[in-house]
Amino acid sequence: MRLDYLTIFPDYLAPLGLSLPGKAVESGLIDVHVHDLREWTHDRHRTVDDTPYGGGAGMVLKPEPFGEAFEALGVDEHTTVVFTTPSGEPFTQRLAEELATRQRLVFACGRYEGIDQRVIDHAREVAEVREVSLGDYVLNGGEVAALAITEAVVRLLPGFMGNAESLVEESHTGGLLEYPVYTKPPVWDGREVPMVLRSGDHGLVAAWRQEQARRRTAERRPDLLAPSALDDGTPIERAVPADAAEVLTLQRACWVQEALANDSLDIPALHESLDDVRAWLAEWDTYVVRRSGRLVGAVRGRRDGPEGQVWDIGRVMVAPDLQGAGLGRALLEHIEAVAPAGVTSYALFTGAASARNHRMYKKAGYRLRRDLPAPPGAVVLTKRRR
Ligand code: JD8
C-alpha cells in the first residue's frame, strides 16, 4: 500500500517513521511519503492560506497547492483521498478494514479553519474521497487523525502484525470491549491475578474473558450491545446535526397526528423550530432510521432522576405512511437497549388521548403513572429496566 500525506507541518508526521509503520516500510509492505504543501507554492512567501470568503476569523488553506499536489502525485481513480475533518464520517474499525483494502491512500491534512471546499469537490471527480472524523472533539489540524487512521489501517495489512493470531483473536471480540488483562507477578499492590486465569483451563478462561468483555461493554458502551439494525437490516444510526431539518419535518408530521388525536394544538413538539430541534439533538442521545435515504423514524433518550437512574425516552417518531409495521416498537427497544449503566427505569409521556401510543407502550411493558406529574394534556408511563 502506498501512503502519501499532504501537510503544512510535515514534522507532525514524523511518528510515521518511528512506531509501527517503520517495520512495514522496511518490509516494503507500505510505501510512505510525507509532502510539505508549500512544495506546490510559487510566491516568495510560499503562501498556503488566505482569509475566508464571507468573512469570519482565521484562515483557509488555498486550493491551488492541493490541486497541483494531486496532479504531481498522480491522484486518480485507483487512489483514495482521505480528508481528515471534524465534519467527516466517524472513523471506525469497519472503516479501517475498508481502507486496508485500498492500494493507495492520500491523506490531505487541513489546518486553520480548514481546506477550501473546492479541493474536496475537485478530488471527488478524479478519485475516491472519504471525509473522516476521528471523533466528536476539536483538534487543531488533521495530522493527528491521519496518524491514528494510518496505524489502525496498516496493522490490518496481511503480513504486518508479527503474530497474526492476535489479529484473529482481536476480530473475535464480536464488537465487545476488551476483557481485563494481567501478567506477572501473580500478586501486586496486594492485588491477586484472578485465579481462573492461572487455572490452565482454557475453556474457563475463555468463558471468564467473554463475561468480562460483555459486562464491561454493558457498563461502558451499551450502544455497542444494542441491535444496530431493524430485523430487515435497515440500520439504526446515531443522529447527526445534519439530520435536524428532516427530524423537524418528521416531528411536525407526527405531532399533527397527536394534535388531532388529542384535539389540541397546545403540544410543545408541534411548535418547535429548527433551532429547537438542533438544540435538543445536541443534548439527547438520538437515533434515526432511513429508508432509501429518507428519514422515516427517530427516538431520543437521556438520563434523568437524582442519580441519573431514570432514562427519559421521547420523540418516538415514525413516518405516517409507515406506521403500524413495528418500527415504533423497534425504536423503543433500541433506545431502551442503549440506556447507560445505572439506569434502572424508563419514563416517557404521550398524549392522554393518544390511544394508539398507549397500546404500543403497554404492549412494551410500560404502565400508566397517574401518580406522576405530566405536561398538560399528557400522561406519564414508566417501565422498570430488567
Ligand atoms: C482537520 C483544521 C481545526 C476545525 C476550527 C479548530 C479530525 N476529530 C477531529 N477533530 N478535529 C479534527 C480536525 C480539525 C481541523 C482540521 C481535522 C483542519 N482543523 C479547525 C474546525 C473548527 N478549527 C478532527 N479528523
Boltz pocket constraint, residues with backbone or C-beta under 6 A from the ligand:
constraints:
  - pocket:
      binder: B
      contacts: [[A, 83], [A, 84], [A, 85], [A, 86], [A, 88], [A, 109], [A, 110], [A, 111], [A, 112], [A, 113], [A, 114], [A, 115], [A, 132], [A, 133], [A, 134], [A, 135], [A, 136], [A, 137], [A, 138], [A, 139], [A, 140], [A, 141], [A, 142], [A, 143], [A, 145]]
      max_distance: 6.0
